[in-house]
Amino acid sequence: MATHLKTARSSELRAEDDAKVRSIVEGILGDIEKRGDAAVRELSEKFDGYSPENFLLGSSDIEAAMAKVDKQDLADIEFAQKQVRNFAEHQKAALQDVEVETMPGVILGHRNIPVNSVGCYVPGGKYPMVASAHMSVVTASVAGVKRIIASAPPQGGAPHPAIVAAMHLGGADEIYCLGGVQAVGAMALGTDTIDSVDMLVGPGNAFVAEAKRQLYGRVGIDLFAGPTETLLIVDDTVDAEMCATDLLGQAEHGPDSPAVMITNSKALAEATMAEIDRILEILPTAEIARAAWRDYGEVILCDSYDEMLEQAEFVASEHVQVMTDRDDWFLANMTNYGALFLGPRTNVAYGDKVIGTNHTLPTKKAGRYTGGLWVGKFIKTHTWQKVLTDEASATVGEYCSRLCMLEGFVGHGEQGNLRVRRYGGRNVPYGEAVQPLDKN
């Protein structure tokens, strides 16, 4: 039976926090929809102290920002984008159009069509999330999106040079220096100066995530995202230093970032908790990581690997790092997660920044029903159909007629009846189901 050696903040308290965020975001979005650019400018002044003549960066602004980026930093950005682009291209190649003759004279198919316009949000609150530009802009570009706009908040009263560089190199058509709810609201709803998009993608704080949730339906979104989550599934094949480092490495995202450890070794669990205390004394981001570990950290001790799997499936974490003597067994059996990181040689930071898989992933148990952002999220699969012969149309029409009448849809049924009359040469009374021919 699983035992919690450390528990996290209650779900009731988390729900209270969510309710407060919902109310604030609803008011902000309503203001943007009503007043457009004026509301966006006031919000930018209020939250970021930033009110330029134009939030859209011109070519000279982009060149000036890129000139401030160290050459090695640019090279590192290009390397990371090459990895993301390469994997996204392989994913796109796996998406094939379909055309098949399902019965004589009936052709069915589907086409994979890119979304026409996408707004990519890149967070820049506590940390300038340069990597998020790779994950959204590059992937949308590979998918073939016609118009890609990207937005990130200012840093120190100006566009962040490395974020601008990443957006530009990734293929953004328009780059805005605008943050928070005002950014995603403007991109989704449109203003006098910003044309609306069809889809919003990218991570953000609780307010950005809630704004995307409230805007869903008016625009598409990549997924519902909350604070960064990490889960370690470990046994005594690894040590406490590695476990503690990998837990705190994600806990530093924010004070509400869950960090969970599932293990079958009590000794490792206790040693890891002690090691976390030690590292928090020397970690520069300890103020954030300590709060996250205190309020959202969990340690779950299990009796068996099967129980470890059961607990992991229940947690359904965004990031799941597996370091055991049977990593491939977990790969084969796990179904609820955002992304898996198998073995001690990899880690969540690799996925976050550089290895090539996408770091925009499902949180709050959404891994039960969706995967993360990938090239396919920017592509819509649309079906089509064609009937080539009179005989095929009459045959399908006969079945259609009876099935529609079964449900009471007389008008639907007449669509089938008309084809039976015209292409099958049968006298079918109006509003009646087509009767089978006596084949004796």
Buried (B, 14 or more C-beta within 10 A) or exposed (E): EBEEBBEBBEEEEBEEEBEEBBEBBEEBBEBBBEEBBEBBBBBBEEBBEBEBEEBBBEEEBBEBBBEBBEEEBBEBBEEBBBBBBEBBEEBBEEEEEEEEEEEEBBBBBBEBEBBEBBBBBBBBBEEBBBBBBBBBBBBBBBBBBEBBBBBBBBBEEBBBBBBBBBBBBBBBBBBBBBBBBBBBBBBBBBBEEBEBBBBBBBBBBBBBBBBBBBBBEBBBBBBBBBBBBBBBBBBEBBBBEBBBBBBBBBBBBBBBBBBBBBBBBEEBBBBBBEBBEEBBEEBEBBEBBBBBBBBBBBBBBBEEBEBBBBBBBBBBBBBBBBBBEEBEEBEEEBEBBBBBBBBBEBBBBBBBBBBBBBBBBBBBBBBEEBBBBBBBBBBBEEEEEEBEEBEBBBBBBBEBBBBBBEEEEBEBBBEBBBBBBEBBEBEBEEEBBBEEEEEE
